[in-house]
Structures are given as C-alpha cells and as structure tokens.
C-alpha cells in the first residue's frame, strides 16, 4: 500500500508541475497508458489472492481515478490559460465607427395618413380612393358647385385639354369627388375616408400647386350634426393625444353641405408654437357639414331617406401642426436633411394599441 | 366687410358690449377677422389745459408748460412750436406707452428741468404723420376726458369674413338683422321713407336688351335731382367711410358708397349735364372703350352689360361708372341709378376687365331684388339732406323679377339633421326675426324667403338658419354608434400593399419623398410621356406642365438637388400615382425609387463600389416580396424602357407578359439631359400588376422539414460570357426537382485562364434527402445530372 501512496504523490506532483498539454499527455501515458505505471499495478491484481485483491483493488482504482481527474483538471486549467492569453492578444479598437447604414424614412404626410386611417378605422370607416384627373361632374357639378362658381375659373383649377366630346377634365381640387364616386358605387350605410393628392393653381409661401386632403363621409338614415361633432372630437383627442379638446363649430358655407360649419379647436400660441388642448386661442382645422340633398341625389341616394355628414381637412397642414414643420413648400422639396429630420422610421407604424404618435 | 360699432347701432338697438357682439357675429357664421378699437387704445390720453407756457431757461426751442390735467397740475417740457398758454391739448401721463412710437413715458429732466408726461402730436397717437405740432383740442373740451371720444375716434371698427352665400351681410343692416335674431337687441325700423318726386325726369331710361340678353339687367331705375350743391359729406359720414378704408370724395359719391355698405345696395350717380341724350342699357359692342372711374381705359369684349347714352358707354353695369359722366364739385344736376344686374355677367365683366369694385362684389353675389326702389329712396333722402335739390319721379325701365318662394319646413327635421331640439316656437321666432314670413300649417311650417336671402333654396337651408341662430355650440356631441363590435379592416389589398411597400423601402435605407404629380413636358417626354391629353392647359409654370408618366424624373430632379447641395448621393423613393393618359384607368400606383451616386462614400472598412443596377433589382425584388408577389417564380427579361441603361437593366416578369417591375441603371443620356451629375440605379414596381393572393385562407401548408442533414456540393462551370446566370441556375435547379432544394451562385470570375469571351460561374447545390441519408453514389448521380443539365442549357463545362 505504501507503493501506491508513493506513486500517487509522485504522479500528482508531476501533474502539478506540467506547464503544457504535451507534458501532461506524457504523464498520462506514463501512468495510465498500456504500459503505464498504474496499468502495470492493475495487471498485478490477477496474481493476488482474493483477500489481497479485496483491499488492493479499490485502492488502485481510487489511484487511477484520482490521477486521471488531476490530469483532466490540469488540462482544463492549461486550456483556459491558453485562451486567456490568446484573447489578451486579440483586442480590437471598439471605438471604430461601424459601417454606415442609411436609415430610411417615411414622409410625414404618409405617416399622418396612416395615423388618421387608424383612428377612423376604429370608428368604422374604410379608405376610399378616386382618380387625380377627375371629371368636371364629380369635382364640381355633382357637388353642387355651379358652372359659374369662381372655383371653376382657370385661376383656381388646373384643366386638361378639351376632349373630342367638348368636356375638359380637371385635376381634382379637393378629395370630395371621392364622396360622389363612393355614393354611386355602394349603398348606405357608408363610412369612408378619402385621403389623397389635390391640386389648385396656387403657388406662394403658404400654398403649393399640389397638396393633400382627407375627406370623411357618413351616410345612413340617422346621422346628424351631433354625430359629426362627436366624430371630430374623438378624432382630435386621438390624433393630438390629449384628454380633452376645446372645440367650436362656426356656421360657414360650402356648396356641398347644408348646414355647413368650420371647426376651430382650442390651442395656445405661446412663443409662436401652437399647442393643442391648452390655452384660449382658436385654430381652424377643418370644414364640415351635413351632406347637401343635391349631392346625395347626384350620388344616386334618396335624400328623403338618407342623410349624413362630410368633413374635409388639409393633411399637410395638420402634419405641420402636429409635428411642428413650419414650411409647406419643404414637404415637396425632398431635401434629405428635411426628410431625415421630419420623417419617421419604417417601424414607427401608428396603431391605436401602441400609440398613434411618434 | 368692414363697419363700425356706431354704424351698427344705427340699425340695432342693443346694450351688448363690443366683445359680446363680436363673439355673436362669429357664432352666427359672420367670422370676425379684425377689431380695431382705437377708442380703447387711446382712452388714457386725455384733454389737458396749458395754464402757462414759458421758454426753457437753457434751450431756445423748448418750453416749460404748466399743464392742468383735470387731476392736478404737471410740469411738462415741450418742443412743439404751437404749445402756448391757454390752449387745450392732449396729455400723456408718465407710465403710459406712446402708441405711435412705443416709447414708455417716465418722469425725467430735460436740460435740468423736471418734465412729467407729455403733450402729444397726431403722429405720436398713431393718427397721422402730422408732427409739426401738438394736437389742439377745442376750447370747450372738458379736462380729463379721453380726447378720442371728443374727436369721434372711439368708434371701434369691426371686420368680418362673409361667406359667398351671405350677400345680405355686405350691408350693415343685414348684419344687424342677424344679431337681432340671435337675441342681441332689436332691429330698428328703416329710417328712410319715400321721397315724393315733383316733376317728370327729363332723362329717359330704356332697356335695349334682346330676349336672350334680358337677364343682364331686368330693372333699371333713374331719378333726376336738379340743383344739388356737391361738396364734402358730413363729418360723421366721412369718419365712417374712413374707418372702413374708403376715401371720402364728395357728398354725392360718398352717399352711394355709404348705401352700398349700409344696405348692400350699389348705386351710381351721373352728372346729368354731361349726358348726351337719354340713358339706355345694352350689351357692349366689341372694341368699344370706356375711361372708368379708376382712371383706366377699358376696351370691351362685347359681352359686358353697359349703361350708355347717345355718345357711347358711360358705365359698366354693376361694376364701375365712367369718368365722363362722373360727379365733380361743380355738378348741379344728377341722375341717380338703382338697378339690378345679372350676377354671372357682372362676374364675367369684372373678371375679363380685371376690375374689383364694391359694386361688382355685391352684384356677382346677387343683391336684394326687392330693394331697387328702396335703395334709390334712401339715397335720395341723404342727397337732399346734404346737397339740397329737387327730385323727379323715379323712371323705371323693366321690372323686378319674381323673387317670392315658399319652402316647407318640418320642425322635426331640425333635430333629425342638426341633432338638437329647437322648440317649434323658437324656430318660428328665429325665422321671423331673420325676415322670413312664416305660416304654420299643422306639422309643416310654410316659410316665405325674404328677397335678400338669395341663398336659401331648400329645407336644409332653413334648418341651417334655425340652428345657426340658435347656436351650433348648443349641439351636443354624440359618439358615432359602432357598426361592428370590433374594428374591421379599413384598407383593401391594394391600399395595404401601398403601406407595406412604403415601409419596406424605408427599412432598406431609402427616404420617402413626395414629388409633384406634374413635371416639365420635356422631362415627361424622356420618360415615355408627353401625350397631349396629359398636358395641363394652365400650368403653374412650364416646369410643371405635364402629368408625370413616371415618378423617376421627379425623383431624379430631387436627387440632383440634393447632390448639388453637397450630398454624395441620394436614396429616394415614392409610392404614388403616375399617368399614362387622362382616364381613370390610365392612372396606376407605382413604387419607384433610385439610388443616385455622385461619389462613393468612403469608409475604413473599404467595400466594393455598388453595382447600382443590381442594387435596384434587390430593391425591386424586396418590394415585390413585401406585397406578396410570387418572387420565386419571376423571370428576369433583359428589356427595359429607354430611360434605362440598355446593357444594365431588366424587367421582372411574371409569366410571358406581366411586367411587375423595371430596374436598372438610368441611362447616362437622361442624367445629362436633366443636368444631374453622377450615376443612378432605379426601379419602378407596378403594384397594380401584382396578382392578388389566390387563397384567402390564413392556414399555411404543412411544413415539410426533414430531420436528415442537407448536403451541399459546389460546381464551377465555364460558359460563354453572354450566358445568363439565371439560365444556368434554372438548369441546375431543374436537374433533380425532388432532391435539389436550392442552387446559389457564389462566384463569378472573368479573366486570366479562361480565354476571351468566357466566364466562370460557381454554384452551390444543396440537396435535401427526403427518406434516408444519401449515399455517395446517389450524390454523384445527382451531380452528373446537374452537369448534364447545365451543359445542355448553356453549353457550360466543368472548370478543370
């Protein structure tokens, strides 16, 4: 037994002293290999008496396991040390700038259309569309705008060349023709919004020849101005994300609604910045009213049975207001600095569940 | 429309203060745009008496004044030459700000003499530019009273916006009527009665209009007034006219202007001694001329309605009079005109001759047809009061057209449309106070519309009248009832695709732009456009005269602008309409984008310069994938429109005919023509051409993922340079449709060792075993099939 103890001490000392994996391997071969010192002692077990074997067997096995464990532990230790040494050599300047990836952006008008769509969707509206090059009928006549109305003059409306049948198409001056197209194509109850491009012959600091509007239309048997108020109020609260919006309806005039109103919302104008939901000032944000009976008729809807409201607002204006972009002309200039500054990330999809505004 | 508070009170008996009045006006739909209350601003400046004015001991041009303000004596040093003992002036005490120059007054010392407050000039009060001396007040002015009150400057001016339907409120009396209906007082009775004529007018009047032209002027009345003495109109009238921005001219002219604003009733006065024969109304002859009162010579087109005498036109009906028969200081005999002119023709005349006048503004909106004689009588009364004279009987040519109409109003419609319960009695009261004549017939109210409300045509208009006066703000807000218990989609598939593609492209580093729907016709032609049907008749400029046939010219211009600003490149996209013609079906929705590059952006991790055409292809494929196009089934055709580089562009085709996208490098000649430097890769994805998904089910086919490991084998083929990679990849993929899961190209090599006109394409073929692991023999068999298929399709051989 003393042999075994001596061998253990000797082997463990060798393992302790090994400085690399090769040395460890030769210790392992010398002890545990076929011709190794422990293997030789194991072979001796066969020649022993059963009594001798009873004590020598477990002792030898214990020695074998102990040495094997020590070698494995030492090996792991050496591997770790080697890895640490390698890592110490492998440093990289972590302050190096990463390769540039241009983050794309969504135009504020698109973002605001998505916001408005989300809000109106929650009130049961669907998005409707119509052509930008519109027939005079849909843009004017069907909306109760008579031929002599000033809006039809060349200085207000873009006209396309006269067609063989004597008619001239126009670039729609508002999104309202979509109302008429919707009425002619579907049956009440109707709830639609129509966002889109609109055009007027106007170009100065605050007007652009192309701009955007959104129209909302409700037609059924019971919707009245109280619902119109409720709808606008709900929209303003959701869009501007305020708990309460002061609102004022002013009687106004549009050929396609009767009664008609303009809507002001309460705001403050401290330091030139418009803030919705506070203050004592008013800001006009849209025109609206009950759909004129003649418009319903032009839309193939019986005004004796059906009624409803329509509202329209400038999308660019409302985007300017909400996001503080001061200059309308910049919306259409595609200046990358402006797009990066006022644009929205691709993943900033407005939803009611996660919040409308970014 | 401007008026003053005192003017309003000529018609409205009211105790309401200014703020209540302006708030009510806005609530009635007569939106207040401006209130100029000079009386309030000037109220602190009061009448003072100069007890003593003596020369300043140390300054020749200054005087030291002892001023009695009515509230004590102050010492004021004053530089005005007219400051003198015993005068009355206007005192501004310390602590006030001088409105004319914004100066805050403080007690001070001027050349060693105490001065507290000042005596002010008109310029310092913001009244005029006069600064030669201080304001002198009448001797009987009471001390301490606001000077503006004594000078009649304390009449607030109110400006309101008039919607096109409210012509009746282009006269102060109409405004007063609305306010009275809203409960702000009572409308005073009309002060002007008829004036009896004492002789027959020596000037006759005739309508010389054919049957078709008759509406141009249905009625024209004239009244001769002889022996008038023209001169300045009275102070009160001049003050009111001045307050609303009109220049007082002479009593005769001022009266017509005054009635125009007081009653929305334009009138005209001719100097009868300048007339040649009688007056007649007719349609102008082409190239007739008239020197109008704005001192401009007008050549007529031949459609205008003119007032003429035997010498030719003397006025443009409903628009403006002529200089030749205009009134002067010497005028002694006049003809007073009160007539009706057709709104359309008046608008036409004003527009073609480019004349804006108060008369045109009113006539083109339609004036009260039943106040032709009334307007003449009111003006007659005023002229007699101011200028004296003797009046003739009124000559009437034509007749007032029938204006009476009756509309039925069901009171229940008010609550049904407006959502507010207005008691029937209140509705009747409102209508009556607005001048409607009301007769209740059971459930229906019969309403006769007054002659001045040309805008009221139907029941909905009456509902508006009742609701407007009752107050829109009383309408309770009611939530829209929900149609469904949970939100349903608001967008259809094409609309949803627009939203998806927009966000996909932004996620790829492109910036969404919104460019004009029109471009120059020159650029339109470069991009397949220029169809005359798409050229605007009246563009805002020649650079924006054609509906865009493609979004690329607009985007390219935008990229050019950015690069000119010093950006090395611009990655832009737009999702929107483009126009192949003027019909609705010619308008299509396209997602287009470009990556323009002036200078490759350097970075320490040097990357290869981009292959713009293939980057554009990647953008187009990603866009198509985002909208659900079957990207795996697409074929690249090497054909693209002329605006692309002929050798670096293509089309993404679904089947033999359907083009889903074009992509490629833009043709350098296009960039040159549009003056854009650098290069650009561009794509146009035709969203309308992407087929709808066939299945509407949400469940997907079962996933067939094998547990057996896939095997990859590489091959390098040498082919002719002209061979399309697409064909080689397709051949390899088709070699064993069951086992080959994917084929990818991992190397393209041209050059040394291959020989001219050759290239090497190296592909990785991935085999997915289905039932059991593949043996070497099985793998070799597939490999042989790949080699054979590629050889057959492309003539390619394995690279040795």
Contacts between the chains, C-beta under 8 A, distances in Angstrom:
chain1	res1	chain2	res2	distance
A	96	B	604	6.8
A	97	B	603	7.8
A	97	B	604	7.3
A	99	B	603	5.7
A	99	B	605	5.3
A	99	B	607	7.3
A	100	B	601	6.6
A	100	B	603	6.4
A	101	B	509	6.3
A	102	B	509	4.1
A	102	B	511	7.9
A	102	B	571	6.0
A	103	B	509	6.6
A	104	B	505	6.5
A	104	B	506	3.6
A	104	B	507	6.2
A	104	B	508	6.1
A	104	B	509	4.8
A	104	B	510	4.6
A	104	B	511	5.6
A	104	B	512	7.4
A	104	B	571	7.2
A	104	B	573	7.9
A	105	B	506	5.8
A	105	B	511	4.9
A	105	B	512	6.2
A	106	B	502	6.3
A	106	B	503	6.7
A	106	B	506	5.2
A	106	B	512	5.3
A	107	B	512	4.2
A	107	B	513	6.7
A	107	B	514	5.3
A	109	B	514	5.8
A	110	B	502	6.0
A	110	B	512	6.1
A	110	B	514	7.8
A	110	B	575	7.9
A	114	B	499	6.7
A	117	B	490	5.6
A	117	B	491	6.8
A	118	B	490	8.0
A	120	B	490	6.7
A	121	B	487	5.7
A	121	B	488	7.9
A	121	B	489	7.4
A	121	B	490	3.5
A	121	B	491	8.0
A	122	B	487	5.4
A	123	B	480	5.4
A	123	B	482	7.9
A	124	B	480	7.1
A	124	B	482	6.4
A	124	B	483	4.2
A	124	B	484	6.6
A	124	B	487	7.8
A	124	B	488	7.5
A	125	B	490	6.0
A	126	B	489	7.8
A	126	B	490	5.0
A	126	B	491	7.5
A	126	B	492	7.9
A	127	B	490	5.3
A	127	B	491	5.0
A	127	B	492	7.6
A	127	B	495	5.4
A	129	B	495	7.3
A	130	B	584	7.8
A	131	B	584	4.1
A	131	B	587	5.2
A	132	B	517	6.1
A	132	B	577	5.6
A	132	B	579	7.6
A	132	B	587	6.4
A	133	B	547	6.8
A	133	B	579	6.6
A	133	B	582	5.0
A	133	B	583	7.7
A	133	B	584	7.5
A	133	B	586	7.8
A	133	B	587	6.7
A	148	B	343	7.7
A	148	B	344	4.9
A	148	B	347	6.7
A	150	B	164	7.8
A	150	B	347	7.4
A	153	B	351	7.2
A	154	B	537	7.5
A	154	B	538	4.9
A	155	B	538	8.0
A	158	B	536	5.3
A	158	B	537	7.6
A	158	B	538	6.2
A	158	B	539	7.3
A	159	B	536	7.0
A	159	B	537	4.3
A	159	B	538	5.9
A	160	B	533	6.6
A	160	B	534	7.1
A	160	B	535	7.6
A	160	B	536	6.4
A	160	B	537	6.5
A	160	B	547	7.9
A	160	B	582	5.3
A	161	B	532	6.1
A	161	B	533	6.3
A	161	B	535	6.6
A	161	B	537	6.0
A	163	B	533	7.7
A	163	B	582	7.8
A	168	B	537	7.4
A	169	B	582	5.2
A	171	B	517	7.6
A	171	B	536	7.5
A	189	B	483	7.0
A	191	B	480	7.9
A	191	B	483	7.0
A	193	B	490	7.7
A	197	B	517	6.0
A	197	B	576	7.5
A	197	B	577	7.2
A	199	B	517	7.2
A	201	B	538	6.3
A	201	B	540	6.0
A	202	B	540	7.9
A	203	B	540	5.0
A	203	B	541	7.9
A	209	B	516	7.1
A	209	B	518	7.7
A	209	B	540	4.5
A	209	B	544	6.5
A	210	B	516	5.4
A	210	B	517	5.8
A	210	B	518	7.7
A	218	B	480	7.2
A	222	B	416	7.9
A	223	B	480	7.3
A	224	B	415	7.6
A	224	B	416	6.3
A	224	B	417	5.7
A	224	B	418	6.2
A	224	B	419	3.6
A	224	B	478	7.8
A	225	B	417	6.8
A	225	B	418	4.8
A	225	B	419	4.7
A	225	B	420	7.4
A	225	B	467	7.4
A	225	B	472	7.7
A	225	B	475	5.3
A	226	B	418	7.7
A	226	B	419	2.9
A	226	B	420	7.0
A	226	B	475	5.5
A	226	B	476	5.4
A	226	B	477	6.3
A	226	B	478	4.0
A	227	B	419	6.7
A	227	B	478	5.2
A	227	B	479	7.6
A	227	B	480	5.2
A	228	B	419	7.9
A	229	B	419	7.7
A	229	B	475	5.8
A	229	B	476	7.5
A	229	B	477	3.9
A	229	B	478	7.2
A	230	B	477	4.3
A	230	B	478	4.6
A	230	B	479	4.6
A	230	B	480	6.0
A	231	B	479	7.9
A	231	B	480	5.1
A	233	B	477	5.1
A	234	B	479	6.6
A	234	B	480	7.7
A	247	B	477	7.9
A	248	B	473	6.6
A	249	B	472	3.9
A	249	B	473	6.5
A	249	B	475	6.9
A	250	B	26	6.0
A	250	B	27	7.0
A	250	B	29	6.1
A	250	B	31	6.1
A	250	B	472	6.9
A	251	B	27	7.7
A	251	B	28	6.4
A	251	B	29	2.9
A	251	B	464	7.0
A	251	B	467	7.9
A	251	B	468	4.1
A	251	B	472	6.1
A	252	B	29	5.9
A	252	B	31	7.9
A	252	B	163	5.8
A	253	B	29	7.6
A	253	B	163	3.5
A	253	B	164	6.0
A	253	B	165	4.5
A	253	B	166	7.3
A	253	B	455	7.9
A	258	B	458	7.6
A	258	B	460	4.0
A	258	B	461	5.8
A	258	B	463	7.7
A	258	B	464	5.7
A	259	B	417	7.2
A	259	B	418	6.5
A	259	B	460	7.0
A	259	B	463	6.1
A	259	B	464	3.4
A	259	B	467	5.6
A	259	B	468	6.8
A	260	B	464	7.1
A	261	B	472	5.9
A	262	B	31	7.8
A	290	B	417	5.4
A	290	B	418	7.7
A	290	B	460	6.8
A	292	B	460	6.7
A	293	B	458	6.4
A	293	B	459	7.9
A	293	B	460	5.8
A	307	B	416	7.3
A	307	B	417	6.3
A	331	B	514	6.5
A	332	B	514	5.8
A	332	B	515	6.5
A	332	B	516	6.4
A	333	B	558	7.6
A	333	B	561	7.4
A	334	B	511	7.8
A	334	B	513	3.9
A	334	B	514	7.7
A	334	B	515	6.2
A	334	B	555	7.6
A	334	B	558	3.5
A	334	B	561	7.1
A	334	B	562	7.2
A	334	B	572	6.2
A	335	B	561	7.3
A	335	B	562	6.8
A	335	B	565	7.4
A	336	B	511	6.2
A	336	B	562	5.0
A	336	B	567	6.0
A	336	B	570	6.0
A	339	B	511	4.4
A	339	B	512	7.3
A	339	B	513	6.8
A	340	B	511	7.1
A	343	B	511	6.5
A	343	B	512	6.9
A	345	B	506	7.4
A	346	B	503	4.6
A	346	B	504	7.5
A	346	B	506	3.7
A	346	B	507	3.9
A	347	B	503	7.5
A	347	B	507	7.2
A	349	B	503	6.8
